[in-house]
């Protein structure tokens, strides 16, 4: 589950164009030329977008791996000085 959350956070940190290119190819299984038709660009442009999107995703994954894990905050009752427990 941690890997899934890590990937989702990294994907969410990308721009819309990067997410679109990655989702069309990785999730929907389209080839670059097919994804290009969906988006309305040339196949060459889509291959460049994919290359850059994959590079940014890898960087985002590295940043998320280095970040401290998110923990749930649990409030603790603090007693005032001189107050009985």
N, C-alpha and C positions, 0 to 999 in steps of 0.2 A: 504494500500500500504506500510506503514511503516513496518508492521510485515513481509511482503513478502521480503522487502529489508533487514531487519534484519536477516531473516533466510538465504537468499542467501549469505550475507556477512559471516555469521557463517559457512555455508557449504563450501564456497570457501576457508576459512582459514584452513580447515582440509586437511590431507594428501590424496593422491589419493586412497589408500586402504580403508580408512574410508569412503570417498565419494562413492566409488564403492559399498561397503557393504550396505550403507544406501539407495542409489538410487535403487539398485536391489530389496531391500525388501520394502521400503516405496513407491517408485515411481512405480516400475513395479509389486509390489505386490507378489513377490516370497517369499516362506517360506525359512528358513535358509538352509534346505537340498537342495532346488532347486538352491538357490544362490551359494551354495558350488559347485554344479556341473558346473555352469557357470564359476566360478573362478578357479576350479580345486583343491579344497581343501576338507577336510573332513567336515561333518556337524558340528562336535564339534568345529573345528577351526573357522568356520563361525560364530557360536554362540558366541564364545569368541570375535571375531573381531567386531561383532555387538554390544555386550555389551560395549566394549571399545570405539567404534565409537559414540555410543549414549551418553556416558559419556563425551567425548570430545566435542560433539556438544552442549550439555547442558552448558558446561563451556564456549564455544565460544559465545553462546547466552547471557550468563550472562555478559561477557566482553563487547559485543557489546551494551547491554542495558545500561551499565555504561558509555560508551564512549559518549562524547558530540556529538550532532547531526551534521551532515555534512551540512554546509551552503555554499551557492554560494557566492564567493567573488565578490563584486562590487567595482571597483576602484573609488576613489573619487579624484577630482581635488584639489590639495593643492596649495594655493597661497604662493608666497614667501613673506617674511616680507617686508612691505612697498609697495607691489603691490596692485593696486586698484582692487576691486571686479568687 
